[in-house]
Amino acid sequence: MIPSNMKGQNRMKRTVIALLLAILAAGSVYAIDPGQSELEYNGWFRYMNQSTKLDITNPTASRSLIERNYWRASHQWTSQLFSKLTLDFLSSSSYADGASVRIKEAYMDMALPMVKDFVLTAGMQKHYFSEIYSWDYTHPDKSLADAQGVCASADYGVTVNGFLPKGLGELQLGAYNGEGYKVTGAKNSIAPELLANLRLTPFAGVQVGASVFSKAKEIAPYANNKKGRNSDNTKFELGDTANMDRFAFSPMAKVAIGPVSLTGEYIMFDYTRKFSYYSLTKDSSGNVVDSTLKENSKDYAQSGIDLLPVVSLMSRKLEVFGRFSTWERKEQSGDSMPVNLAKSLTRYGAGFNWYFLRRAGGAKPAAMFQFAWVREQPRTEGADPVDTFMAQFRFEWNHVLSAL
């Protein structure tokens, strides 16, 4: 008979191994052999109920939707060359037929013979910033960076990425367009985004790291709602805006002890928004006789934390999680940077995942049910909290096609 203390040690070892396999699965590109191809599908069906102060019988939103509908195809040409395509068949009322298709990934990996376990990746690929690129949706809501518009989860670019010697961790260095996978062509600015990400695994069950990116200028999809003459007819404000000096930094950490894990990140995100207007000169009758183009700018500073504790139970059939997030937005006003309370918030909630079946290896779900409650409390005095309930079925599979 196995002593009870050894059973506990074995459970802890299995949990740590599962965590490491998940980390490797998220970053490894050599999951298939040379000559093989792989097809993968990710489908998420979600019901969402949103209300004020838990008034779920009188919701402001109550709907079902396909939250994710991904088709992926990858091919391993040789041990040195790999490619992948991911198409997002999204549901949206923005389109006449209620659906559309967009590219989420399209890239090629080329192994770097001079640097072991590193590849050069070219194309639309993961955006290696903070938790956004490794977010596996254990919690069904988005990562903090994604939810707050710090950056997109994928972008057009070139990266050098891979694993450090002796299992110490991973490193990514990249140059991207910087506007995300939804923006391309003439809407991209001429200034690239430069990014670096480092994650270290000093010992089993512990991961620490930090990400940073910088972009001198972007063409922001921002509509200036003040376009036109102001109330006293002294200005004609233009609708053109541009974000300048965009900078983000994010340290993170993840700790797993037995069936319990805690993931945390801090994000700092700053930029300057430039805008322009015509100063109007009027005669004694109030008629505009001249105008002068003037440019101005406004600084923004945002920051937040995100904590995700997870407990795995019943031989990893059940996961119970909580979540706590904050976001603070400061906007320049003269020489000061007061907090915009309407754009600042606290979020917290809890939920669970039930795995009907996991895929081979155990790192990814095959069929599962997710349930989460999220309360968002704006920092504006007297503002009511918004409660969101999410119930989601995830159905995912992959199939390897052998070489002909």
VEXGU-935027 format. One record per residue (C-alpha): chain; residue number from 1; residue in three letters; y, z, x. Coordinates in Angstrom, 1 decimal, always signed. Each point is the difference from the previous one (the first is absolute). Layout:
BEGIN
{"A"; NUM; "ala"; {Y; Z; X}}
...
//
This chain:
BEGIN
{"A"; 1; "met"; {+0.0; +0.0; +0.0}}
{"A"; 2; "ile"; {+3.5; -0.9; +1.3}}
{"A"; 3; "pro"; {+2.3; +3.1; +0.3}}
{"A"; 4; "ser"; {+3.0; +0.0; -2.4}}
{"A"; 5; "asn"; {+2.5; +0.1; +2.9}}
{"A"; 6; "met"; {-1.6; -3.2; +1.4}}
{"A"; 7; "lys"; {+0.2; -1.7; -3.4}}
{"A"; 8; "gly"; {+3.7; +0.7; +0.0}}
{"A"; 9; "gln"; {+0.4; -1.4; +3.5}}
{"A"; 10; "asn"; {-1.9; -3.1; -1.0}}
{"A"; 11; "arg"; {+2.3; -0.5; -3.0}}
{"A"; 12; "met"; {+3.0; +0.4; +2.2}}
{"A"; 13; "lys"; {-1.3; -2.6; +2.5}}
{"A"; 14; "arg"; {-0.7; -2.5; -2.8}}
{"A"; 15; "thr"; {+3.5; +0.4; -1.4}}
{"A"; 16; "val"; {+1.6; -0.5; +3.5}}
{"A"; 17; "ile"; {-2.2; -3.0; +0.6}}
{"A"; 18; "ala"; {+1.0; -1.5; -3.4}}
{"A"; 19; "leu"; {+3.7; +0.5; +0.9}}
{"A"; 20; "leu"; {-0.5; -1.7; +3.3}}
{"A"; 21; "leu"; {-1.8; -2.9; -1.6}}
{"A"; 22; "ala"; {+2.8; -0.4; -2.5}}
{"A"; 23; "ile"; {+2.5; -0.1; +2.8}}
{"A"; 24; "leu"; {-2.0; -2.6; +1.9}}
{"A"; 25; "ala"; {-0.6; -2.1; -3.2}}
{"A"; 26; "ala"; {+3.8; -0.1; -0.6}}
{"A"; 27; "gly"; {+0.7; -1.4; +3.4}}
{"A"; 28; "ser"; {-3.0; -1.9; +1.2}}
{"A"; 29; "val"; {-0.2; -3.8; -0.3}}
{"A"; 30; "tyr"; {-3.5; -0.4; +1.3}}
{"A"; 31; "ala"; {-1.9; +1.1; -3.1}}
{"A"; 32; "ile"; {-2.0; -3.3; -0.1}}
{"A"; 33; "asp"; {-1.8; -2.0; +2.6}}
{"A"; 34; "pro"; {+1.1; -3.3; +1.6}}
{"A"; 35; "gly"; {-0.7; -2.9; -2.4}}
{"A"; 36; "gln"; {+0.0; +2.3; -3.1}}
{"A"; 37; "ser"; {+2.5; +0.0; -2.9}}
{"A"; 38; "glu"; {+0.8; +2.8; -2.4}}
{"A"; 39; "leu"; {+1.2; +0.0; -3.6}}
{"A"; 40; "glu"; {+1.6; +3.1; -1.6}}
{"A"; 41; "tyr"; {+1.5; +0.8; -3.4}}
{"A"; 42; "asn"; {+2.2; +3.0; -0.9}}
{"A"; 43; "gly"; {+0.6; +0.5; -3.7}}
{"A"; 44; "trp"; {+1.9; +3.0; -1.5}}
{"A"; 45; "phe"; {+0.5; +0.5; -3.8}}
{"A"; 46; "arg"; {+2.5; +2.7; -0.8}}
{"A"; 47; "tyr"; {+1.4; +1.8; -3.0}}
{"A"; 48; "met"; {+3.4; +1.6; +0.4}}
{"A"; 49; "asn"; {+1.8; +2.5; -2.2}}
{"A"; 50; "gln"; {+3.6; +1.0; +1.0}}
{"A"; 51; "ser"; {+2.0; +2.5; -1.9}}
{"A"; 52; "thr"; {+2.8; +2.6; +0.3}}
{"A"; 53; "lys"; {-1.0; +3.6; +0.4}}
{"A"; 54; "leu"; {-3.7; -0.6; -0.8}}
{"A"; 55; "asp"; {+0.7; -1.5; -3.4}}
{"A"; 56; "ile"; {-3.0; -2.3; +0.3}}
{"A"; 57; "thr"; {-0.2; -0.6; -3.8}}
{"A"; 58; "asn"; {+3.5; -1.5; +0.2}}
{"A"; 59; "pro"; {-0.1; -2.0; +3.2}}
{"A"; 60; "thr"; {+2.6; -2.2; +1.5}}
{"A"; 61; "ala"; {-2.8; -2.2; +1.4}}
{"A"; 62; "ser"; {-3.6; -0.3; -1.1}}
{"A"; 63; "arg"; {-1.9; -3.1; +1.2}}
{"A"; 64; "ser"; {-3.1; -1.4; +1.6}}
{"A"; 65; "leu"; {+0.1; -2.4; +2.9}}
{"A"; 66; "ile"; {-1.8; -1.6; +2.9}}
{"A"; 67; "glu"; {+1.6; +1.9; +2.9}}
{"A"; 68; "arg"; {-1.8; -1.9; +2.7}}
{"A"; 69; "asn"; {-2.0; -3.2; +0.0}}
{"A"; 70; "tyr"; {-0.7; -1.1; +3.6}}
{"A"; 71; "trp"; {-2.3; -2.7; +1.3}}
{"A"; 72; "arg"; {-0.6; +0.1; +3.8}}
{"A"; 73; "ala"; {-1.7; -2.5; +2.2}}
{"A"; 74; "ser"; {-0.6; +0.5; +3.7}}
{"A"; 75; "his"; {-1.8; -1.8; +2.8}}
{"A"; 76; "gln"; {-1.2; +1.0; +3.5}}
{"A"; 77; "trp"; {+0.0; -3.3; +2.0}}
{"A"; 78; "thr"; {-1.0; +1.7; +3.3}}
{"A"; 79; "ser"; {+0.1; +3.4; +1.4}}
{"A"; 80; "gln"; {+3.6; -0.8; +1.1}}
{"A"; 81; "leu"; {+1.3; -1.7; -3.2}}
{"A"; 82; "phe"; {+0.3; +1.3; -3.6}}
{"A"; 83; "ser"; {+2.1; -1.0; -3.0}}
{"A"; 84; "lys"; {+0.7; +1.4; -3.5}}
{"A"; 85; "leu"; {+1.6; -1.0; -3.2}}
{"A"; 86; "thr"; {+0.8; +2.3; -2.9}}
{"A"; 87; "leu"; {+1.3; -1.3; -3.3}}
{"A"; 88; "asp"; {+1.6; +2.2; -2.6}}
{"A"; 89; "phe"; {-0.6; -1.2; -3.6}}
{"A"; 90; "leu"; {+2.6; +2.2; -1.6}}
{"A"; 91; "ser"; {+0.7; +0.7; -3.6}}
{"A"; 92; "ser"; {+3.7; +0.0; -0.9}}
{"A"; 93; "ser"; {+2.2; -0.8; -3.0}}
{"A"; 94; "ser"; {+2.4; -1.6; +2.4}}
{"A"; 95; "tyr"; {-2.1; -3.2; -0.3}}
{"A"; 96; "ala"; {-0.5; -2.1; -3.1}}
{"A"; 97; "asp"; {-3.7; +0.3; +0.2}}
{"A"; 98; "gly"; {+0.0; +3.7; +0.8}}
{"A"; 99; "ala"; {-1.4; -0.5; +3.4}}
{"A"; 100; "ser"; {+0.6; -1.6; +3.4}}
{"A"; 101; "val"; {-1.4; -0.3; +3.5}}
{"A"; 102; "arg"; {+1.5; +1.1; +3.3}}
{"A"; 103; "ile"; {-1.2; +0.3; +3.6}}
{"A"; 104; "lys"; {-0.5; +3.6; +1.2}}
{"A"; 105; "glu"; {-1.8; -0.8; +3.3}}
{"A"; 106; "ala"; {-0.4; -3.2; +2.0}}
{"A"; 107; "tyr"; {-0.5; +0.5; +3.8}}
{"A"; 108; "met"; {-2.1; -0.7; +3.0}}
{"A"; 109; "asp"; {-1.2; +2.5; +2.6}}
{"A"; 110; "met"; {-0.5; -1.0; +3.6}}
{"A"; 111; "ala"; {-1.6; +2.4; +2.4}}
{"A"; 112; "leu"; {+2.0; +0.8; +3.2}}
{"A"; 113; "pro"; {-2.5; -0.3; +2.9}}
{"A"; 114; "met"; {+2.3; +1.8; +2.3}}
{"A"; 115; "val"; {+0.2; +3.1; -2.3}}
{"A"; 116; "lys"; {-3.2; +1.3; -1.4}}
{"A"; 117; "asp"; {-0.2; +0.7; -3.7}}
{"A"; 118; "phe"; {+3.4; -1.6; -0.7}}
{"A"; 119; "val"; {+0.8; -3.1; -1.9}}
{"A"; 120; "leu"; {+3.1; -2.2; -0.6}}
{"A"; 121; "thr"; {+0.5; -0.5; -3.8}}
{"A"; 122; "ala"; {+2.1; -2.8; -1.3}}
{"A"; 123; "gly"; {+0.9; -0.6; -3.7}}
{"A"; 124; "met"; {+0.6; +2.1; -3.0}}
{"A"; 125; "gln"; {-1.6; +3.3; +0.7}}
{"A"; 126; "lys"; {+0.2; +3.8; -0.4}}
{"A"; 127; "his"; {+3.4; +1.6; +0.7}}
{"A"; 128; "tyr"; {-1.0; +2.8; +2.4}}
{"A"; 129; "phe"; {+2.5; +2.6; -1.0}}
{"A"; 130; "ser"; {-0.9; +3.6; -0.8}}
{"A"; 131; "glu"; {-2.6; +0.5; -2.8}}
{"A"; 132; "ile"; {+0.8; -3.3; -1.8}}
{"A"; 133; "tyr"; {-2.5; -2.1; +2.0}}
{"A"; 134; "ser"; {-2.9; +2.5; -0.2}}
{"A"; 135; "trp"; {+0.6; +1.2; -3.6}}
{"A"; 136; "asp"; {-3.4; -0.3; -1.7}}
{"A"; 137; "tyr"; {+1.2; +1.1; -3.4}}
{"A"; 138; "thr"; {-2.1; +3.2; -0.1}}
{"A"; 139; "his"; {+3.1; +0.9; -2.1}}
{"A"; 140; "pro"; {+0.5; -3.0; -2.3}}
{"A"; 141; "asp"; {+3.8; -0.1; +0.4}}
{"A"; 142; "lys"; {+1.8; -1.7; +2.9}}
{"A"; 143; "ser"; {+0.7; +1.4; +3.4}}
{"A"; 144; "leu"; {+3.4; +1.6; +0.5}}
{"A"; 145; "ala"; {+1.4; -2.8; +2.1}}
{"A"; 146; "asp"; {-1.2; -2.6; -2.6}}
{"A"; 147; "ala"; {+1.3; +1.9; -3.0}}
{"A"; 148; "gln"; {+3.4; +0.6; +1.5}}
{"A"; 149; "gly"; {+0.5; -3.5; +1.2}}
{"A"; 150; "val"; {+0.1; +0.8; +3.7}}
{"A"; 151; "cys"; {-2.2; -3.0; +0.8}}
{"A"; 152; "ala"; {-2.7; -2.2; -1.4}}
{"A"; 153; "ser"; {-3.7; +0.6; +0.7}}
{"A"; 154; "ala"; {-0.3; -3.6; +1.5}}
{"A"; 155; "asp"; {+2.3; -2.4; +1.7}}
{"A"; 156; "tyr"; {+0.1; -3.2; +2.0}}
{"A"; 157; "gly"; {-0.2; +0.6; +3.8}}
{"A"; 158; "val"; {-1.8; +0.3; +3.2}}
{"A"; 159; "thr"; {-1.6; +3.3; +1.3}}
{"A"; 160; "val"; {-2.0; +1.2; +2.9}}
{"A"; 161; "asn"; {-2.4; +2.7; -1.4}}
{"A"; 162; "gly"; {-3.2; +1.8; +0.9}}
{"A"; 163; "phe"; {-1.7; +3.2; +1.0}}
{"A"; 164; "leu"; {+0.7; +2.2; +3.0}}
{"A"; 165; "pro"; {-2.7; +0.8; +2.6}}
{"A"; 166; "lys"; {-2.6; +2.7; -0.7}}
{"A"; 167; "gly"; {+0.8; +0.2; -3.7}}
{"A"; 168; "leu"; {+3.4; +1.5; +0.7}}
{"A"; 169; "gly"; {+1.7; -1.9; -2.8}}
{"A"; 170; "glu"; {+1.8; -3.2; -0.9}}
{"A"; 171; "leu"; {+3.2; -1.9; +0.9}}
{"A"; 172; "gln"; {+1.9; -2.8; -1.7}}
{"A"; 173; "leu"; {+3.1; -1.9; +1.3}}
{"A"; 174; "gly"; {+1.5; -2.7; -2.2}}
{"A"; 175; "ala"; {+2.8; -2.3; -0.9}}
{"A"; 176; "tyr"; {+0.4; -0.9; -3.7}}
{"A"; 177; "asn"; {+2.4; -1.8; -2.2}}
{"A"; 178; "gly"; {+0.8; +3.4; -1.4}}
{"A"; 179; "glu"; {+0.5; -0.8; -3.7}}
{"A"; 180; "gly"; {-3.6; +0.4; -1.1}}
{"A"; 181; "tyr"; {-2.7; -2.3; -1.4}}
{"A"; 182; "lys"; {+2.1; -1.0; -3.1}}
{"A"; 183; "val"; {+2.9; -1.5; +2.0}}
{"A"; 184; "thr"; {-0.3; -3.2; +1.9}}
{"A"; 185; "gly"; {+1.8; -3.1; +1.0}}
{"A"; 186; "ala"; {+3.8; -0.1; -0.2}}
{"A"; 187; "lys"; {+0.1; +3.6; -1.3}}
{"A"; 188; "asn"; {-1.1; +1.3; +3.4}}
{"A"; 189; "ser"; {+2.7; +1.0; +2.4}}
{"A"; 190; "ile"; {+0.1; -1.2; +3.6}}
{"A"; 191; "ala"; {-0.5; +3.5; +1.4}}
{"A"; 192; "pro"; {-3.6; +1.1; +0.4}}
{"A"; 193; "glu"; {-1.3; +3.5; -0.7}}
{"A"; 194; "leu"; {-1.6; +1.7; +3.1}}
{"A"; 195; "leu"; {-2.7; +2.6; -0.7}}
{"A"; 196; "ala"; {-2.2; +2.5; +1.9}}
{"A"; 197; "asn"; {-2.7; +2.2; -1.3}}
{"A"; 198; "leu"; {-2.2; +2.5; +1.9}}
{"A"; 199; "arg"; {-2.7; +2.2; -1.4}}
{"A"; 200; "leu"; {-2.0; +2.4; +2.2}}
{"A"; 201; "thr"; {-3.3; +1.7; -0.7}}
{"A"; 202; "pro"; {-0.1; +2.8; +2.6}}
{"A"; 203; "phe"; {-3.2; +1.4; -1.5}}
{"A"; 204; "ala"; {-2.2; -0.6; -3.1}}
{"A"; 205; "gly"; {+1.6; +0.7; -3.3}}
{"A"; 206; "val"; {+3.6; -0.1; +1.3}}
{"A"; 207; "gln"; {+2.4; -3.0; +0.1}}
{"A"; 208; "val"; {+3.7; +0.1; +0.9}}
{"A"; 209; "gly"; {+2.4; -2.8; +0.5}}
{"A"; 210; "ala"; {+3.4; -1.6; -0.6}}
{"A"; 211; "ser"; {+1.5; -3.3; -1.0}}
{"A"; 212; "val"; {+3.4; -1.6; +0.6}}
{"A"; 213; "phe"; {+1.7; -3.3; -1.0}}
{"A"; 214; "ser"; {+3.4; -1.4; +0.4}}
{"A"; 215; "lys"; {+1.7; -3.1; -1.4}}
{"A"; 216; "ala"; {+3.6; -1.1; +0.8}}
{"A"; 217; "lys"; {+0.6; -1.9; -3.2}}
{"A"; 218; "glu"; {-1.8; -1.1; -3.2}}
{"A"; 219; "ile"; {+0.9; -2.0; -3.0}}
{"A"; 220; "ala"; {-0.5; +2.7; -2.6}}
{"A"; 221; "pro"; {-1.0; -0.8; -3.6}}
{"A"; 222; "tyr"; {+2.8; +2.2; -1.1}}
{"A"; 223; "ala"; {+2.3; -1.0; -3.0}}
{"A"; 224; "asn"; {+3.5; +1.3; +0.2}}
{"A"; 225; "asn"; {+0.7; +1.0; -3.6}}
{"A"; 226; "lys"; {+3.7; +0.3; +0.8}}
{"A"; 227; "lys"; {+0.5; -3.8; +0.5}}
{"A"; 228; "gly"; {+3.3; -1.1; -1.4}}
{"A"; 229; "arg"; {+3.5; +1.6; -0.4}}
{"A"; 230; "asn"; {+0.3; +3.7; -0.2}}
{"A"; 231; "ser"; {+1.7; +1.9; -2.8}}
{"A"; 232; "asp"; {+3.5; +0.0; +1.5}}
{"A"; 233; "asn"; {-0.2; -3.6; +1.1}}
{"A"; 234; "thr"; {+0.6; +0.8; +3.7}}
{"A"; 235; "lys"; {-3.4; -1.2; +1.3}}
{"A"; 236; "phe"; {-2.5; -2.8; -0.6}}
{"A"; 237; "glu"; {-3.3; +1.5; +1.2}}
{"A"; 238; "leu"; {-2.6; -2.5; +1.1}}
{"A"; 239; "gly"; {-3.8; +0.2; -0.7}}
{"A"; 240; "asp"; {-1.0; -0.6; +3.6}}
{"A"; 241; "thr"; {-1.6; +2.9; +1.8}}
{"A"; 242; "ala"; {-2.1; +0.4; +3.2}}
{"A"; 243; "asn"; {-1.9; +3.0; +1.4}}
{"A"; 244; "met"; {+0.7; +0.5; +3.7}}
{"A"; 245; "asp"; {-1.4; +2.3; +2.7}}
{"A"; 246; "arg"; {-3.1; +0.8; -2.0}}
{"A"; 247; "phe"; {-2.0; +2.8; +1.7}}
{"A"; 248; "ala"; {-3.0; +2.1; -1.0}}
{"A"; 249; "phe"; {-2.0; +2.7; +1.8}}
{"A"; 250; "ser"; {-3.1; +1.8; -1.3}}
{"A"; 251; "pro"; {-2.3; +2.6; +1.6}}
{"A"; 252; "met"; {-3.3; +0.7; -1.7}}
{"A"; 253; "ala"; {-3.1; +2.2; +0.3}}
{"A"; 254; "lys"; {-3.4; +0.2; -1.6}}
{"A"; 255; "val"; {-2.4; +2.9; +0.3}}
{"A"; 256; "ala"; {-3.6; +0.2; -1.5}}
{"A"; 257; "ile"; {-2.0; +3.2; +0.1}}
{"A"; 258; "gly"; {-3.3; -0.2; -1.8}}
{"A"; 259; "pro"; {+0.6; -1.4; -3.5}}
{"A"; 260; "val"; {+3.8; +0.7; +0.1}}
{"A"; 261; "ser"; {+2.6; -2.4; +1.4}}
{"A"; 262; "leu"; {+3.8; +0.1; +0.1}}
{"A"; 263; "thr"; {+2.2; -3.1; +0.7}}
{"A"; 264; "gly"; {+3.7; +0.4; +0.6}}
{"A"; 265; "glu"; {+2.9; -2.2; +1.0}}
{"A"; 266; "tyr"; {+3.8; +0.2; +0.4}}
{"A"; 267; "ile"; {+2.1; -3.1; -0.3}}
{"A"; 268; "met"; {+3.6; -0.5; +1.1}}
{"A"; 269; "phe"; {+1.6; -3.3; -1.1}}
{"A"; 270; "asp"; {+3.6; -1.0; +0.8}}
{"A"; 271; "tyr"; {+2.0; -3.2; -0.5}}
{"A"; 272; "thr"; {+3.5; -1.3; -0.5}}
{"A"; 273; "arg"; {+0.9; -2.3; -2.9}}
{"A"; 274; "lys"; {+2.9; -2.4; +0.5}}
{"A"; 275; "phe"; {+2.0; -1.6; -2.8}}
{"A"; 276; "ser"; {+3.2; -1.9; -0.4}}
{"A"; 277; "tyr"; {+2.9; -0.4; -2.5}}
{"A"; 278; "tyr"; {+3.3; -1.8; -0.4}}
{"A"; 279; "ser"; {+3.1; +2.2; +0.0}}
{"A"; 280; "leu"; {+2.3; -1.5; -2.6}}
{"A"; 281; "thr"; {+3.8; -0.2; +0.3}}
{"A"; 282; "lys"; {+2.0; -0.3; -3.2}}
{"A"; 283; "asp"; {+3.6; -0.9; -0.7}}
{"A"; 284; "ser"; {+2.4; +2.0; -2.2}}
{"A"; 285; "ser"; {-1.5; -1.6; -3.1}}
{"A"; 286; "gly"; {-3.5; +1.1; +0.9}}
{"A"; 287; "asn"; {-1.2; -3.5; +1.0}}
{"A"; 288; "val"; {-2.3; -0.3; +3.0}}
{"A"; 289; "val"; {+1.9; -1.9; +2.7}}
{"A"; 290; "asp"; {-2.2; +0.7; +3.1}}
{"A"; 291; "ser"; {-3.3; +1.4; +1.1}}
{"A"; 292; "thr"; {-1.5; +1.4; +3.2}}
{"A"; 293; "leu"; {-3.7; +0.1; +0.8}}
{"A"; 294; "lys"; {-1.0; +3.5; +1.2}}
{"A"; 295; "glu"; {-3.4; +1.4; +1.1}}
{"A"; 296; "asn"; {-1.2; +3.5; -0.3}}
{"A"; 297; "ser"; {-3.2; +1.9; +0.5}}
{"A"; 298; "lys"; {-1.9; +3.1; -1.3}}
{"A"; 299; "asp"; {-2.6; +2.1; +1.8}}
{"A"; 300; "tyr"; {-3.2; +1.2; -1.7}}
{"A"; 301; "ala"; {-2.3; +2.7; +1.3}}
{"A"; 302; "gln"; {-3.3; +0.8; -1.7}}
{"A"; 303; "ser"; {-2.9; +2.3; +0.8}}
{"A"; 304; "gly"; {-3.0; +1.6; -1.6}}
{"A"; 305; "ile"; {-3.4; +1.6; +0.5}}
{"A"; 306; "asp"; {-3.4; -0.7; -1.6}}
{"A"; 307; "leu"; {-3.0; +2.4; +0.0}}
{"A"; 308; "leu"; {-3.4; -1.0; -1.3}}
{"A"; 309; "pro"; {-2.8; +2.7; +0.0}}
{"A"; 310; "val"; {-3.5; -1.2; -1.0}}
{"A"; 311; "val"; {-3.2; +1.9; -0.6}}
{"A"; 312; "ser"; {-3.3; -1.9; +0.0}}
{"A"; 313; "leu"; {-2.8; +1.5; -2.1}}
{"A"; 314; "met"; {-3.5; -0.7; -1.3}}
{"A"; 315; "ser"; {-1.1; -2.1; +3.0}}
{"A"; 316; "arg"; {+3.3; -2.0; -0.1}}
{"A"; 317; "lys"; {-0.5; -1.0; -3.7}}
{"A"; 318; "leu"; {+3.1; +1.9; -1.0}}
{"A"; 319; "glu"; {+3.4; +0.3; +1.7}}
{"A"; 320; "val"; {+2.7; +2.4; -1.3}}
{"A"; 321; "phe"; {+3.5; -0.6; +1.4}}
{"A"; 322; "gly"; {+3.5; +1.2; -0.3}}
{"A"; 323; "arg"; {+3.3; -1.6; +1.1}}
{"A"; 324; "phe"; {+3.5; +1.2; +0.8}}
{"A"; 325; "ser"; {+2.8; -2.3; +1.0}}
{"A"; 326; "thr"; {+3.8; +0.2; +0.5}}
{"A"; 327; "trp"; {+2.6; -2.7; +0.4}}
{"A"; 328; "glu"; {+3.7; +0.5; +0.8}}
{"A"; 329; "arg"; {+2.6; -2.8; +0.1}}
{"A"; 330; "lys"; {+3.4; +0.5; +1.6}}
{"A"; 331; "glu"; {+2.8; -2.6; -0.4}}
{"A"; 332; "gln"; {+3.2; -0.2; +2.0}}
{"A"; 333; "ser"; {+3.2; +1.1; -1.8}}
{"A"; 334; "gly"; {+3.0; -0.1; +2.3}}
{"A"; 335; "asp"; {-0.9; +2.0; +3.1}}
{"A"; 336; "ser"; {-2.8; +2.0; -1.6}}
{"A"; 337; "met"; {-3.6; -0.8; -1.1}}
{"A"; 338; "pro"; {-0.6; +1.9; -3.3}}
{"A"; 339; "val"; {-3.4; +0.0; -1.7}}
{"A"; 340; "asn"; {-0.4; -2.5; -2.9}}
{"A"; 341; "leu"; {-1.8; +2.4; -2.4}}
{"A"; 342; "ala"; {-0.9; -2.7; -2.5}}
{"A"; 343; "lys"; {-1.9; -1.9; +2.8}}
{"A"; 344; "ser"; {-1.6; +3.2; +1.4}}
{"A"; 345; "leu"; {-3.2; +1.6; -1.4}}
{"A"; 346; "thr"; {-3.0; +2.2; +0.3}}
{"A"; 347; "arg"; {-3.5; -1.1; -1.1}}
{"A"; 348; "tyr"; {-3.1; +2.0; -0.4}}
{"A"; 349; "gly"; {-3.3; -0.3; -1.8}}
{"A"; 350; "ala"; {-3.8; +0.0; +0.2}}
{"A"; 351; "gly"; {-3.1; -1.9; -1.0}}
{"A"; 352; "phe"; {-3.5; -1.0; +0.8}}
{"A"; 353; "asn"; {-2.3; -2.9; +1.0}}
{"A"; 354; "trp"; {-3.5; -0.5; -1.2}}
{"A"; 355; "tyr"; {-2.1; -2.4; +2.1}}
{"A"; 356; "phe"; {-2.7; -1.7; -2.1}}
{"A"; 357; "leu"; {-1.1; -1.9; +3.1}}
{"A"; 358; "arg"; {+1.3; -0.6; +3.6}}
{"A"; 359; "arg"; {-0.4; -3.1; +2.0}}
{"A"; 360; "ala"; {-2.3; -0.2; +3.0}}
{"A"; 361; "gly"; {+1.2; +2.4; +2.7}}
{"A"; 362; "gly"; {+1.6; +2.3; -2.5}}
{"A"; 363; "ala"; {+3.6; -0.5; +1.1}}
{"A"; 364; "lys"; {+1.1; -2.2; -2.9}}
{"A"; 365; "pro"; {-0.6; +0.4; -3.8}}
{"A"; 366; "ala"; {-2.1; -2.5; -2.0}}
{"A"; 367; "ala"; {+0.6; +1.5; -3.5}}
{"A"; 368; "met"; {+2.1; +3.0; -0.7}}
{"A"; 369; "phe"; {+2.3; +1.7; -2.5}}
{"A"; 370; "gln"; {+3.3; +1.5; +0.9}}
{"A"; 371; "phe"; {+2.3; +2.3; -1.9}}
{"A"; 372; "ala"; {+3.4; +1.3; +1.1}}
{"A"; 373; "trp"; {+3.0; +1.9; -1.4}}
{"A"; 374; "val"; {+3.3; -0.4; +1.7}}
{"A"; 375; "arg"; {+3.2; +1.8; -0.9}}
{"A"; 376; "glu"; {+3.3; -1.4; +1.4}}
{"A"; 377; "gln"; {+3.0; +2.4; -0.1}}
{"A"; 378; "pro"; {+3.4; -1.6; +0.8}}
{"A"; 379; "arg"; {+2.4; +2.3; +1.8}}
{"A"; 380; "thr"; {+2.8; -0.7; -2.4}}
{"A"; 381; "glu"; {+0.9; +3.3; -1.7}}
{"A"; 382; "gly"; {-1.4; +0.2; -3.5}}
{"A"; 383; "ala"; {-2.2; -3.2; +0.4}}
{"A"; 384; "asp"; {-3.3; +0.1; -1.8}}
{"A"; 385; "pro"; {-3.2; -0.5; +2.0}}
{"A"; 386; "val"; {-2.1; -3.2; -0.6}}
{"A"; 387; "asp"; {-3.8; +0.4; -0.3}}
{"A"; 388; "thr"; {-2.4; -2.8; +0.7}}
{"A"; 389; "phe"; {-3.7; +0.0; -0.7}}
{"A"; 390; "met"; {-2.2; -2.7; +1.6}}
{"A"; 391; "ala"; {-3.6; -0.7; -0.9}}
{"A"; 392; "gln"; {-1.5; -2.7; +2.1}}
{"A"; 393; "phe"; {-3.4; -1.8; +0.5}}
{"A"; 394; "arg"; {-0.5; -1.6; +3.4}}
{"A"; 395; "phe"; {-2.7; -2.6; +0.5}}
{"A"; 396; "glu"; {-0.4; -1.5; +3.4}}
{"A"; 397; "trp"; {-2.6; -1.9; +1.9}}
{"A"; 398; "asn"; {-0.6; -2.0; +3.2}}
{"A"; 399; "his"; {-2.6; -2.6; +1.0}}
{"A"; 400; "val"; {-0.8; -1.3; +3.5}}
{"A"; 401; "leu"; {-1.0; -3.7; +0.2}}
{"A"; 402; "ser"; {-2.3; -0.7; +2.9}}
{"A"; 403; "ala"; {+0.7; -2.9; +2.4}}
{"A"; 404; "leu"; {-1.5; -3.3; -1.1}}
//
